[in-house]
Amino acid sequence: MRNHRSGAEVEGRLDEDAALVATAADAESADAARQALAPSWALKLRTLLAAHPEYAEELRALLPAEGGAPHFVQYNTARDQGRVFGVQHGSIVIHQEQQEA
């Protein structure tokens, strides 16, 4: 027996999840909230599509044209003998040695 929720219940859940993201202290916390919520919603969508495959095209139309893949841009500029160390989606460790005068 499936547990079907009303539209109002689903809307309330979406609003609650959106509030968790919106009230995050900073961008990193907001991203962490999104990532924590994503598996639950992915499971819900898979379950919905298994029960109603006719919704697939409608849901596909909601995805961005790029296929939903995020696009990241990073600009790094060094001036006046400065150094730039840039990284996306990972860590960078810099070991600088003291220069003798």
N, C-alpha and C positions, 0 to 999 in steps of 0.2 A: 504494500500500500504506500503510495507516494504522498509526501507532505507538500501540498500545493499552497502557496501563500497568495494572498490577495495583492492586487497592485499597490494598495496603500502600505501594506507591510514591506514590500520590496522597496518602494520609494522611501519609506522610513529608514530602512537599512542602508540604502545608498546615501541618504542624507547624513546618517550617523558616521559612515565611513569617510565621506567628504569632510565632515567636521574634524575627524581625527587628523586628516592631512592638513586642513586649513589652520588648525590651532597649534601646529608643530612650532617649536621654538625657533627653528632655522631651516634652511633649505635641505640640509643633510638629514634632519629629523623627519621632514616631510617626505623625502625620498625613501627613507627607511620605513615609514608608515605605508607608503604606496606598495613597496616591495613586500611587506608583511601581508597586505590585503590581497595582492594579486593572485596567489595560489587558490584562495577561497573562491574568488570570483571566476577564475579559470575553471575550477571544478563545477561551479554552478552553470556556467555556459556549456560545458561538455555535457552535463546532465540534461540541460534544456534541449540541446541539439540532438541528443540521443532519443529523447521523447518526441521531439518535433523537428525532424530534419527539414521540413518545409521552411523553417525560419532561417536557414543557412544563408540564403542570398540577401535577405534583409539585414542580417547581422554583418555580412561581408561588406555591404554598402556603407556601414558605419565606420569601417576602418580607413585610415588615411591612405591616400593613393600610393605612397611609398611602401605599402605593406605593413605599416605599423612599426618599422624599425626606427629607433631614435637616431637623430642626426646631431652630432656634436661638433662644435667649432671651438678652436682654442687659438688665441693670438698671444704670442710671447714676444716681447720687445726688450732688447738690452741696449743701454745707452751708456756713454761715458765709461768705457772699459768695464761695464757691468756684465754679469753672467745671467743667463736664463736657463732654468731647468724646468721643463714642462713634461707632464705625464697625464694621460687619461686612462681611467679604468685600471689603476694599479698603484704601485708604490714606487717611490724614488728615494734612494738613500745617497747622500752626498757626503763624502769624506774629504774635507779640505785640509791640506797641510798649511801650517803657518809659513809665510814667506819671510826669509831673513832680510833685514834692512841693510 
